[in-house]
Amino acid sequence: MKREQKIRDLIYVSNEHHSNCFYSYGIEFHEFMDCVQNRPENLLLLKHNFDNPQWNQHSRFDYVTKQEINELIDDNVYGYGDFCWVDFSKKKDLDELTKDEIAELLFFSHLAEPLHNLPKVRFAYYAHDDGWFNKLYVTHLQDYEILLSQVIILKLFKLTGRKLENFPKEISAILIESTRAGLFIDLSKIVNNSVALKIPITAIGHYTDMDKVYDFREEITDYQVWLVYSTKSWKLFKQE
C-alpha cells in the first residue's frame, strides 16, 4: 500500500549526551532516505510488514537491497506499526553474522537499544508509527547533522513551495548542538512573506513520550529564536 502524502509540520529531536542516539518526532522514513547523505541501499529488516523482502537463511532475517529499496520507501511504513532495521554493506556480511550478533539484533528489535554493540555500518533505526516516534543510533554524528538540516529544508519546500539554499555550516552545527536540549521546530508557525521566511525554534528538554511533545504546540506561544531566510541566505535571530 502506498504511503499517504500528508506532511508532518513539527520536528522534535533530542540527543542523548552519552551516545550518538537521537529521539525524534516528525521525520518519516521516506524523508530520512531522501535527506541522508549517501543513503544506505542494504537494510536488514528486523521489524516490518514489507511484502517484497529478500531472505537470509543463515540469520533468518529479511533484508532489502537497491533492487527493493525504492519500493520500501514508497510503502505505507506507518501501517507497519513498529519498523526496525540496521544497514549493512554486502550480502555476504549476513552470512558471517555470529550468534552473538544475531542475538544483539534481536535484542535491539525488541527493546530499541543495544545490549552491547550493534552490528551496523552507520544506522540502527527503530520507529513506531512512522514519523511519530523514532530512535536512531548513528555511527557518525555528521550524518545526523546533514540529515536534520536537509529534512528541514525539504519540509519547508513542501510547505511553502520555496526553493531554499542549504544551511551554512555554522547554523547546521548550532541545530545539531541544540538537540542536546530537545530541539523543537513548529513549522505550522512559520512566517512567510516576500521579505523573509521565518521559522520559530526553541528547546523543550528530553522526552520519549511524543504525545507530550505534541502538546507543546499549544503550550508554547512565545518564541525567542528564529531561523530567518532572506536575500538567499540564512541567519539565526534571537529576540531580546
BELQUI-V989569 format. One record per residue. N is the residue number from 1. RES is the residue in three letters. PSI is psi in whole degrees, -180 to 180 (NA if undefined). OMEGA is omega as a letter, one per 40 degrees, with the letter a starting at -180 (* if undefined). D_FIRST is the distance of its C-alpha to the first C-alpha in Angstrom with 1 decimal. Layout:
n=N res=RES psi=PSI omega=OMEGA d_first=D_FIRST
n=N res=RES psi=PSI omega=OMEGA d_first=D_FIRST
This chain:
n=1 res=MET psi=135 omega=i d_first=0.0
n=2 res=LYS psi=146 omega=i d_first=3.8
n=3 res=ARG psi=156 omega=i d_first=6.5
n=4 res=GLU psi=158 omega=a d_first=9.3
n=5 res=GLN psi=1 omega=a d_first=12.5
n=6 res=LYS psi=140 omega=a d_first=15.0
n=7 res=ILE psi=128 omega=i d_first=17.6
n=8 res=ARG psi=124 omega=a d_first=19.4
n=9 res=ASP psi=28 omega=i d_first=23.1
n=10 res=LEU psi=133 omega=i d_first=24.7
n=11 res=ILE psi=128 omega=i d_first=25.4
n=12 res=TYR psi=131 omega=i d_first=27.3
n=13 res=VAL psi=128 omega=i d_first=28.3
n=14 res=SER psi=131 omega=a d_first=30.9
n=15 res=ASN psi=126 omega=i d_first=32.5
n=16 res=GLU psi=131 omega=a d_first=34.4
n=17 res=HIS psi=-32 omega=a d_first=37.9
n=18 res=HIS psi=-3 omega=a d_first=38.5
n=19 res=SER psi=165 omega=i d_first=35.5
n=20 res=ASN psi=64 omega=a d_first=32.9
n=21 res=CYS psi=130 omega=a d_first=30.4
n=22 res=PHE psi=131 omega=i d_first=28.4
n=23 res=TYR psi=139 omega=a d_first=26.8
n=24 res=SER psi=154 omega=i d_first=24.6
n=25 res=TYR psi=142 omega=i d_first=22.8
n=26 res=GLY psi=-7 omega=i d_first=20.8
n=27 res=ILE psi=108 omega=a d_first=19.7
n=28 res=GLU psi=164 omega=a d_first=16.0
n=29 res=PHE psi=-44 omega=a d_first=14.9
n=30 res=HIS psi=-32 omega=i d_first=14.2
n=31 res=GLU psi=-40 omega=i d_first=17.6
n=32 res=PHE psi=-49 omega=a d_first=19.2
n=33 res=MET psi=-30 omega=i d_first=18.3
n=34 res=ASP psi=-28 omega=a d_first=19.3
n=35 res=CYS psi=-19 omega=a d_first=22.5
n=36 res=VAL psi=142 omega=i d_first=23.8
n=37 res=GLN psi=132 omega=a d_first=26.7
n=38 res=ASN psi=65 omega=a d_first=26.3
n=39 res=ARG psi=142 omega=i d_first=22.8
n=40 res=PRO psi=142 omega=a d_first=22.5
n=41 res=GLU psi=-18 omega=a d_first=21.0
n=42 res=ASN psi=115 omega=a d_first=21.4
n=43 res=LEU psi=129 omega=i d_first=19.7
n=44 res=LEU psi=115 omega=a d_first=20.7
n=45 res=LEU psi=114 omega=a d_first=17.9
n=46 res=LEU psi=-34 omega=i d_first=19.8
n=47 res=LYS psi=129 omega=a d_first=17.2
n=48 res=HIS psi=173 omega=i d_first=13.4
n=49 res=ASN psi=30 omega=i d_first=10.6
n=50 res=PHE psi=137 omega=a d_first=9.5
n=51 res=ASP psi=-13 omega=a d_first=9.6
n=52 res=ASN psi=50 omega=i d_first=11.9
n=53 res=PRO psi=168 omega=i d_first=14.7
n=54 res=GLN psi=168 omega=a d_first=18.4
n=55 res=TRP psi=131 omega=i d_first=20.9
n=56 res=ASN psi=117 omega=a d_first=24.3
n=57 res=GLN psi=-37 omega=a d_first=26.9
n=58 res=HIS psi=-49 omega=a d_first=29.4
n=59 res=SER psi=-17 omega=a d_first=27.4
n=60 res=ARG psi=29 omega=i d_first=24.9
n=61 res=PHE psi=151 omega=i d_first=22.1
n=62 res=ASP psi=159 omega=i d_first=18.8
n=63 res=TYR psi=165 omega=i d_first=18.7
n=64 res=VAL psi=150 omega=i d_first=17.2
n=65 res=THR psi=-170 omega=a d_first=19.5
n=66 res=LYS psi=-17 omega=i d_first=19.4
n=67 res=GLN psi=-30 omega=a d_first=18.0
n=68 res=GLU psi=-10 omega=a d_first=14.6
n=69 res=ILE psi=-40 omega=a d_first=14.8
n=70 res=ASN psi=-35 omega=i d_first=13.3
n=71 res=GLU psi=-40 omega=i d_first=10.1
n=72 res=LEU psi=-43 omega=a d_first=10.1
n=73 res=ILE psi=-37 omega=a d_first=11.2
n=74 res=ASP psi=-7 omega=a d_first=8.4
n=75 res=ASP psi=165 omega=i d_first=5.7
n=76 res=ASN psi=77 omega=a d_first=5.5
n=77 res=VAL psi=-31 omega=i d_first=8.9
n=78 res=TYR psi=-38 omega=a d_first=10.4
n=79 res=GLY psi=-12 omega=i d_first=8.8
n=80 res=TYR psi=-25 omega=a d_first=10.7
n=81 res=GLY psi=-101 omega=i d_first=13.9
n=82 res=ASP psi=139 omega=i d_first=16.2
n=83 res=PHE psi=121 omega=a d_first=15.4
n=84 res=CYS psi=135 omega=i d_first=18.5
n=85 res=TRP psi=162 omega=i d_first=19.7
n=86 res=VAL psi=155 omega=i d_first=22.8
n=87 res=ASP psi=154 omega=i d_first=23.4
n=88 res=PHE psi=164 omega=a d_first=25.8
n=89 res=SER psi=-55 omega=a d_first=27.8
n=90 res=LYS psi=155 omega=a d_first=28.1
n=91 res=LYS psi=-37 omega=a d_first=26.9
n=92 res=LYS psi=-21 omega=i d_first=30.4
n=93 res=ASP psi=-32 omega=a d_first=30.2
n=94 res=LEU psi=-34 omega=i d_first=28.0
n=95 res=ASP psi=-14 omega=a d_first=30.8
n=96 res=GLU psi=3 omega=i d_first=33.3
n=97 res=LEU psi=133 omega=i d_first=31.9
n=98 res=THR psi=169 omega=i d_first=34.6
n=99 res=LYS psi=-38 omega=i d_first=34.4
n=100 res=ASP psi=-38 omega=i d_first=35.1
n=101 res=GLU psi=-39 omega=i d_first=32.3
n=102 res=ILE psi=-42 omega=i d_first=29.8
n=103 res=ALA psi=-39 omega=i d_first=31.2
n=104 res=GLU psi=-43 omega=i d_first=30.8
n=105 res=LEU psi=-41 omega=i d_first=27.1
n=106 res=LEU psi=-39 omega=i d_first=26.7
n=107 res=PHE psi=-44 omega=i d_first=28.7
n=108 res=PHE psi=-43 omega=a d_first=26.7
n=109 res=SER psi=-23 omega=a d_first=23.4
n=110 res=HIS psi=-40 omega=a d_first=25.2
n=111 res=LEU psi=0 omega=i d_first=27.2
n=112 res=ALA psi=31 omega=i d_first=25.8
n=113 res=GLU psi=154 omega=i d_first=29.1
n=114 res=PRO psi=148 omega=i d_first=31.1
n=115 res=LEU psi=-49 omega=i d_first=33.8
n=116 res=HIS psi=-84 omega=a d_first=35.9
n=117 res=ASN psi=119 omega=a d_first=34.3
n=118 res=LEU psi=132 omega=i d_first=30.7
n=119 res=PRO psi=99 omega=a d_first=30.3
n=120 res=LYS psi=166 omega=i d_first=28.3
n=121 res=VAL psi=-57 omega=a d_first=29.1
n=122 res=ARG psi=-32 omega=a d_first=28.1
n=123 res=PHE psi=142 omega=i d_first=25.4
n=124 res=ALA psi=117 omega=a d_first=24.5
n=125 res=TYR psi=125 omega=i d_first=21.5
n=126 res=TYR psi=124 omega=a d_first=20.7
n=127 res=ALA psi=150 omega=i d_first=18.4
n=128 res=HIS psi=127 omega=a d_first=17.7
n=129 res=ASP psi=82 omega=a d_first=15.1
n=130 res=ASP psi=121 omega=a d_first=14.2
n=131 res=GLY psi=-13 omega=i d_first=17.0
n=132 res=TRP psi=-49 omega=i d_first=19.1
n=133 res=PHE psi=127 omega=i d_first=20.9
n=134 res=ASN psi=136 omega=i d_first=21.3
n=135 res=LYS psi=121 omega=a d_first=24.2
n=136 res=LEU psi=126 omega=i d_first=24.9
n=137 res=TYR psi=130 omega=a d_first=27.9
n=138 res=VAL psi=145 omega=i d_first=29.0
n=139 res=THR psi=-41 omega=a d_first=31.7
n=140 res=HIS psi=121 omega=a d_first=32.9
n=141 res=LEU psi=-33 omega=a d_first=33.3
n=142 res=GLN psi=-31 omega=i d_first=33.3
n=143 res=ASP psi=-42 omega=a d_first=29.6
n=144 res=TYR psi=-34 omega=i d_first=28.7
n=145 res=GLU psi=-45 omega=i d_first=31.3
n=146 res=ILE psi=-44 omega=a d_first=29.7
n=147 res=LEU psi=-50 omega=a d_first=26.1
n=148 res=LEU psi=-46 omega=a d_first=27.2
n=149 res=SER psi=-43 omega=a d_first=29.1
n=150 res=GLN psi=-35 omega=i d_first=26.4
n=151 res=VAL psi=-44 omega=i d_first=23.8
n=152 res=ILE psi=-46 omega=i d_first=26.4
n=153 res=ILE psi=-43 omega=a d_first=27.1
n=154 res=LEU psi=-47 omega=a d_first=23.5
n=155 res=LYS psi=-40 omega=i d_first=22.9
n=156 res=LEU psi=-39 omega=i d_first=26.2
n=157 res=PHE psi=-44 omega=a d_first=25.4
n=158 res=LYS psi=-32 omega=a d_first=22.2
n=159 res=LEU psi=-31 omega=a d_first=24.2
n=160 res=THR psi=-19 omega=a d_first=27.5
n=161 res=GLY psi=5 omega=a d_first=26.9
n=162 res=ARG psi=130 omega=i d_first=29.7
n=163 res=LYS psi=121 omega=a d_first=29.9
n=164 res=LEU psi=152 omega=i d_first=31.7
n=165 res=GLU psi=154 omega=i d_first=33.8
n=166 res=ASN psi=159 omega=i d_first=32.7
n=167 res=PHE psi=140 omega=i d_first=34.5
n=168 res=PRO psi=161 omega=a d_first=37.9
n=169 res=LYS psi=-39 omega=a d_first=38.4
n=170 res=GLU psi=-31 omega=i d_first=40.5
n=171 res=ILE psi=-42 omega=i d_first=37.9
n=172 res=SER psi=-33 omega=i d_first=35.0
n=173 res=ALA psi=-38 omega=i d_first=37.5
n=174 res=ILE psi=-41 omega=a d_first=38.3
n=175 res=LEU psi=-46 omega=a d_first=34.6
n=176 res=ILE psi=-35 omega=i d_first=34.0
n=177 res=GLU psi=-35 omega=a d_first=37.3
n=178 res=SER psi=-21 omega=i d_first=36.4
n=179 res=THR psi=-21 omega=i d_first=33.5
n=180 res=ARG psi=-19 omega=i d_first=36.3
n=181 res=ALA psi=7 omega=i d_first=37.1
n=182 res=GLY psi=75 omega=a d_first=33.5
n=183 res=LEU psi=131 omega=a d_first=32.5
n=184 res=PHE psi=119 omega=a d_first=31.1
n=185 res=ILE psi=111 omega=a d_first=30.0
n=186 res=ASP psi=100 omega=a d_first=29.2
n=187 res=LEU psi=-9 omega=i d_first=27.8
n=188 res=SER psi=-12 omega=a d_first=28.0
n=189 res=LYS psi=19 omega=i d_first=31.8
n=190 res=ILE psi=150 omega=i d_first=32.2
n=191 res=VAL psi=118 omega=a d_first=35.2
n=192 res=ASN psi=110 omega=i d_first=34.5
n=193 res=ASN psi=-175 omega=a d_first=37.4
n=194 res=SER psi=-19 omega=a d_first=39.3
n=195 res=VAL psi=-45 omega=a d_first=41.4
n=196 res=ALA psi=161 omega=i d_first=38.9
n=197 res=LEU psi=125 omega=a d_first=35.5
n=198 res=LYS psi=130 omega=a d_first=36.0
n=199 res=ILE psi=122 omega=a d_first=33.6
n=200 res=PRO psi=137 omega=i d_first=34.9
n=201 res=ILE psi=153 omega=i d_first=34.6
n=202 res=THR psi=-178 omega=i d_first=36.2
n=203 res=ALA psi=137 omega=a d_first=36.3
n=204 res=ILE psi=0 omega=a d_first=35.5
n=205 res=GLY psi=-176 omega=a d_first=36.1
n=206 res=HIS psi=124 omega=i d_first=34.0
n=207 res=TYR psi=147 omega=i d_first=31.4
n=208 res=THR psi=-10 omega=i d_first=28.6
n=209 res=ASP psi=103 omega=a d_first=28.0
n=210 res=MET psi=-15 omega=i d_first=25.6
n=211 res=ASP psi=-42 omega=i d_first=26.3
n=212 res=LYS psi=-43 omega=i d_first=29.9
n=213 res=VAL psi=-45 omega=a d_first=28.8
n=214 res=TYR psi=-34 omega=i d_first=27.0
n=215 res=ASP psi=-23 omega=i d_first=30.1
n=216 res=PHE psi=-20 omega=i d_first=32.1
n=217 res=ARG psi=-39 omega=a d_first=30.7
n=218 res=GLU psi=-28 omega=a d_first=33.1
n=219 res=GLU psi=-32 omega=a d_first=35.9
n=220 res=ILE psi=119 omega=a d_first=36.4
n=221 res=THR psi=-16 omega=a d_first=38.3
n=222 res=ASP psi=111 omega=i d_first=40.5
n=223 res=TYR psi=134 omega=a d_first=39.2
n=224 res=GLN psi=-17 omega=a d_first=41.9
n=225 res=VAL psi=133 omega=a d_first=40.0
n=226 res=TRP psi=138 omega=i d_first=38.2
n=227 res=LEU psi=125 omega=a d_first=36.6
n=228 res=VAL psi=128 omega=i d_first=38.1
n=229 res=TYR psi=117 omega=a d_first=37.2
n=230 res=SER psi=144 omega=a d_first=40.0
n=231 res=THR psi=45 omega=i d_first=41.7
n=232 res=LYS psi=31 omega=i d_first=38.9
n=233 res=SER psi=156 omega=a d_first=39.6
n=234 res=TRP psi=142 omega=i d_first=38.4
n=235 res=LYS psi=155 omega=i d_first=40.8
n=236 res=LEU psi=122 omega=a d_first=40.6
n=237 res=PHE psi=127 omega=i d_first=42.7
n=238 res=LYS psi=123 omega=i d_first=44.1
n=239 res=GLN psi=143 omega=i d_first=45.8
n=240 res=GLU psi=NA omega=* d_first=49.0
